[in-house]
Amino acid sequence: EVQVVESGGGLVRPGESLRLSCVASGFNFPAYWMSWVRQAPGKGLEWVANIKQDGSVKYYLDSMRGRFTISRDNAKNSVHLQMNSLRAADSALYFCARVHAGNLCPDYWGQGTLVTVSS
Amino acid sequence: QSVLTQPPSASGTPGQRVTISCSGSRSNLGRNSVSWYQQLPGTAPKVLVYSDNQRPSGVPDRFSGSKSGTSASLAISGLQSEDEADYYCATWDDSLNGVVFGGGTKLTVL
């Protein structure tokens, strides 16, 4: 069974940093792209970033490039999202997801980890 | 405003067939396949359809997807009360180099 479990969310002040982690199981992790998607309270889904199987290619939503960094550790079946200079607008539930090879969109999703940015 | 356009709401009665549309452009739906997701209240999204019309194992065949040009649709037949949820379409955009989602459609079963 495919499982994706996120961690690392919490309450931080504007300008601070946070590192989200995701551990996957139930599939051949090194063979898949991985993704982060977020959802602000009461809002729709917003893609954040994708990372290729070997970590050599990373794509970001324009507004996050430079502040957010996606990385992965295939030896630990994990993917991370380093978030710097956080703003109130970054408050959201952050989902980690496996990516379907066909269109680089998520297929299997974790339950999410909540990030709240507030003074 | 989302790159992919979905109606904000849809509704139907039990047993009915409803369709949810998703409109894009040449750089996204015109070149890449669509995925559809169901998000029940308080839960993570679940993929219903990928590669335009393929269902993962375990997804009932009441859910079907199609795509033509720059538009896609999700059809739900034999509507059930448990289908009440938010539905999202998504694809890759070659111009933006990123995943784009529709704004979501809230389905109400009357």
Interface residues (C-beta under 8 A of the other chain):
Chain A: S35 V37 G44 L45 E46 W47 N50 Y59 Y60 L61 D62 F95 H100 G102 N103 L104 C105 P106 D107 Y108 W109 G110 Q111 G112
Chain B: S2 N32 S33 V34 S35 Y37 Q39 T43 A44 P45 K46 V47 Y50 S51 P56 D86 Y88 A90 T91 W92 L96 N97 G98 V99 V100 F101 G102 G103 G104
